[in-house]
Amino acid sequence: MTIEKQGDVTIVHCDYCPEYLEIESDDSEYVKLAIRAHEWRFQKDDNDCWENVCSVCIRVPGVAKW
């Protein structure tokens, strides 16, 4: 899972493609809500580590873990 903070901006990267979100907040609860509002998902990979999946990649067969 790649999430980086640059001042008041949080950048969330998809773990499957080059897509990313720039969220103008550094509040973790707001960032979680914004990620979900953009139809991104958090999920655990096969090694039990969290990953971010963008709204396009979540529709690719085999990516969604639920």
N, C-alpha and C positions, 0 to 999 in steps of 0.2 A: 504494500500500500504506500503510495507516494502522496504525501500532503506536505506542502511547504508554505511557510509564512514569510511574506515580504511586507513588513510594516503592518498596515491594517488590512492587507489583502491576503486571502488564503487561496492557494492554487492546488486543485485536486486533479491528479492525473489518472486516467484510465489505465488499468494494468494489462489491457489487451490491445490497445491501439494508441496513436499519438494524441487523441482527444483530451482536452482538459477544461476545467471550469475555473474561472477567476471569480471569487466571491469576496465582495467588499466588506469583510468583517473578520475579526480574529477571535470571535466568541464561538467556542466549539459547538454549543447547542444550536446556534443560528446556522453554522456551517452544515451541520447534519440535516437540518430542516431544508436548507437550500439545495443540498445534494439530492434529497428525495424529491423536492419540487421539480427538479430537472429530470426526473425519472431515472436517476442513477441508482445503483444498489451497492450495499456493502455485503460481502459474503465471505465465508471462509474457503480457502483453497484446499487442495488435497493434503497439504502439510499442516492444516489447522491454523494458517495465518490469514489475517484479514486482507482483502483486496477490494479495490474500487472498480466498478464496471459501468461504463457509460450506457446511455439509453439505446445506442445502436448495437453494441457488443452483447448486451443482455439478451438480444433476440437471436443471436447466432447459436445454432444447435450445439449442445455440449458445454456452453459457457455457464449457463445458469445452474446453480447447485441445489436448487430447491425442488 
